[in-house]
Amino acid sequence: MGKRQLNKKILLLFAVVVIGLIVWMLWKYKIWEVISIEYFRRFTGRIRRLGFLGVLLYLLTFTLGTMLLLPSLPFALLGGITYGTVPGIIYASVGDLLGASIAFMVARYIGRERLERRLKKSKAFHEIDEGVKQEGWRILVLTRMIPIIPHWLQNYAYGLTAISFTTYAIVSLLCIIPGTAAWIIAVNTVGKGQGDAKKTAIYMGVAAVVLVIISYLPKWIYKKKKLRKK
């Protein structure tokens, strides 16, 4: 038996053991009661009852989560479920932008030397840096709309490029809003369930259209630029 096959079997055994332990804990301690929809509704209800303080805590949590390299989608969905569709889109977009902006400022003015050393060997960073030099804000649209490069890396990497903070913040916000809106509309529509079927279908259709537009927008921008060059 080769060493590689042995390692695969060990990893598989480890995965089986971990999954088994998780299932046992769920059964033994009834953890599903803690992560149930009803519990989640009570949790979001408590946040809403905090009023303005709850909004501040949500924005702070979203900002810190973004800076600590956590994915933004769960925070965005939490905002949508907690505050409803329109306020949720606003709060989630602001929270995402705050986290991205502070990470940008940290990279540019506080931890520049340290981050440069860490990202020096990153192919993604060099692609972003070269893209900014050649394409300007268009590369930001591309990387925001098509997340081939992780958002946390983008937030810090753009702070090390020549792009201005104003351009970075405005373009990032314009790219954040459509995706955030689409996911929150979809989740809130499905979550209501018992609502008007016609309205549900319309909302889901709007969300789907927005997601399709988002996926094609970067390609359209680059195609238009190439036609201008010709």
ZIVENPE-V711118 format. One record per pair of residues at least 24 apart in sequence whose C-alpha atoms are under 6 Angstrom apart, sorted by sequence separation. I is the first residue (numbers start at 1). J is the second residue. If there is no record, write none. Layout:
# ZIVENPE-V711118
I_J ; I_J
This chain:
# ZIVENPE-V711118
182_207 ; 63_95 ; 67_99 ; 129_161 ; 62_95 ; 66_99 ; 63_98 ; 59_95 ; 63_99 ; 67_103 ; 44_82 ; 107_156 ; 104_155 ; 108_159 ; 103_155 ; 104_156 ; 107_159 ; 108_160 ; 103_156 ; 100_155 ; 104_159 ; 142_218 ; 69_152 ; 93_177 ; 89_181 ; 80_184 ; 77_184
